[in-house]
């Protein structure tokens, strides 16, 4: 993720904004729908607080994610976004397309295995071609998993499933 955060997009301000949003999402781990709904008022005492839309009807639970320095700097950088929206969004479809471009321009193009769901055949494709907003969520989970020494804390890894609306532990095969 550091490579993406440091990549120079000064020649394309729109892509720079979308890169910042992607980096923010990698640091908070929320779904795209929740990210789009975040308001300035959801930043409370250095953390983002929200109720995930996926759980709002059945078991509404407020998620609180402390913001690290990178995420806080992105919030600060966008404090003058008009209205109460936290970040300047485009449509989720365009956001996903921009993520692919961001990874490509940042030089993150290594090959990963893709499974065709119909034919069940594997192929190798550049990671940037498969990238989407869900990659930010998986990156967040993977980074937490790396940080938490469950054996030292005497905490089972499955406890990480309580982080931002995660219902099951699925440590990502891809981490930025």
C-alpha positions in Angstrom: 0.0 0.0 0.0 3.0 2.3 0.6 3.8 2.2 -3.1 0.3 3.3 -4.0 0.3 6.1 -1.3 3.6 7.4 -2.5 2.9 7.2 -6.3 3.0 10.5 -8.1 -0.3 11.4 -9.7 0.3 15.1 -9.8 -0.3 15.0 -13.6 -3.9 13.6 -13.0 -5.6 15.3 -10.1 -8.8 13.1 -10.4 -6.7 10.0 -10.2 -4.8 11.4 -7.2 -8.1 12.0 -5.4 -9.3 8.5 -6.2 -5.9 7.1 -5.1 -6.3 8.9 -1.7 -9.8 7.4 -1.3 -8.5 3.9 -2.1 -5.7 4.4 0.5 -8.2 5.6 3.0 -10.4 2.6 2.4 -7.4 0.3 2.8 -6.9 1.9 6.2 -10.5 1.6 7.5 -11.7 -1.6 5.8 -15.3 -0.6 5.1 -17.3 -1.8 2.1 -17.7 0.5 -0.8 -21.4 1.3 0.1 -20.4 2.3 3.6 -17.4 4.4 2.3 -19.8 6.3 -0.1 -22.1 7.0 2.9 -19.4 8.4 5.3 -20.0 12.0 6.4 -17.7 14.4 8.1 -19.7 13.9 11.3 -18.7 10.2 11.3 -15.2 11.2 12.3 -15.3 11.2 16.1 -12.2 11.5 18.4 -9.8 10.3 15.8 -11.9 7.4 14.6 -14.5 6.7 12.0 -17.8 5.5 13.4 -20.6 4.0 11.3 -23.2 1.3 11.1 -22.5 -1.1 8.2 -25.4 -1.1 5.8 -25.2 -4.9 5.4 -26.1 -5.3 9.1 -28.3 -2.3 9.6 -31.7 -4.3 9.4 -30.8 -7.4 11.4 -28.1 -6.7 13.9 -27.1 -3.1 13.7 -23.8 -2.5 15.4 -21.7 0.6 15.3 -18.2 0.0 14.0 -15.4 2.2 15.3 -12.1 2.2 13.4 -9.3 4.3 14.8 -7.7 6.4 12.1 -4.0 6.2 11.6 -1.9 9.1 10.5 -2.3 8.3 6.8 -6.1 8.1 7.0 -6.2 11.3 9.1 -4.1 13.2 6.6 -6.5 12.2 3.8 -9.5 13.4 5.9 -7.6 16.6 6.6 -6.7 17.0 2.9 -10.4 16.7 2.0 -11.9 18.9 4.8 -13.1 21.5 2.3 -15.2 19.0 0.2 -18.5 20.8 -0.3 -21.4 19.5 1.8 -21.2 16.9 4.6 -19.7 14.2 2.5 -16.3 13.0 3.9 -14.6 12.4 0.6 -15.1 13.5 -3.0 -16.6 10.4 -4.6 -17.4 9.4 -8.1 -19.6 6.4 -9.0 -18.5 3.0 -7.6 -18.1 1.7 -11.2 -15.7 4.5 -12.1 -13.9 4.2 -8.8 -13.2 0.5 -9.5 -11.9 1.4 -13.0 -9.7 4.0 -11.5 -8.3 1.5 -9.0 -7.1 -0.6 -11.9 -5.4 2.4 -13.4 -3.9 3.5 -10.1 -2.3 0.0 -9.5 -1.0 0.0 -13.1 0.5 3.5 -12.9 2.0 2.6 -9.5 3.7 -0.4 -11.1 1.7 -3.0 -9.3 1.1 -5.5 -12.1 2.4 -8.8 -10.9 0.5 -11.9 -12.0 -2.1 -13.7 -9.8 -4.1 -16.8 -10.4 -7.7 -16.3 -11.5 -10.3 -19.1 -11.4 -13.0 -19.0 -14.1 -16.2 -19.7 -12.1 -17.8 -21.5 -15.1 -15.1 -23.6 -16.6 -13.1 -24.0 -13.3 -9.9 -23.3 -15.2 -7.1 -21.2 -13.8 -5.3 -18.4 -15.7 -2.7 -15.8 -14.8 -3.7 -12.2 -15.0 -2.1 -8.9 -13.8 -3.4 -8.0 -10.4 -4.3 -4.5 -11.6 -6.8 -6.0 -14.0 -8.6 -7.8 -11.1 -8.4 -4.9 -8.7 -11.6 -3.4 -7.2 -12.7 -1.6 -4.0 -13.0 -5.0 -2.3 -9.2 -5.3 -2.5 -9.0 -2.4 -0.1 -11.1 -4.3 2.4 -9.0 -7.4 2.0 -5.8 -5.4 2.3 -7.1 -3.9 5.6 -8.0 -7.4 7.0 -4.6 -8.8 5.9 -2.7 -5.9 7.4 -4.5 -6.4 10.8 -3.8 -10.1 10.7 -0.1 -9.4 10.2 -0.1 -6.9 13.1 -1.9 -9.0 15.6 0.2 -11.8 17.1 -2.7 -13.9 18.2 -0.5 -16.4 20.1 1.0 -13.7 22.3 -2.3 -12.1 23.0 -3.9 -15.4 23.6 -6.6 -14.5 21.1 -7.9 -16.9 18.5 -7.4 -15.5 14.9 -11.2 -15.8 14.4 -11.5 -12.9 16.8 -10.4 -10.7 14.0 -13.8 -11.4 12.4 -15.2 -8.8 14.7 -13.4 -6.0 12.9 -15.5 -3.7 10.6 -18.5 -6.0 9.9 -16.4 -9.0 9.0 -18.4 -12.1 9.5 -15.7 -14.6 8.8 -12.0 -14.6 8.8 -10.7 -14.7 5.2 -7.1 -13.7 5.2 -6.4 -12.3 1.7 -4.1 -14.0 -0.7 -3.4 -10.5 -2.0 -2.2 -7.6 0.2 -0.9 -4.3 -1.0 
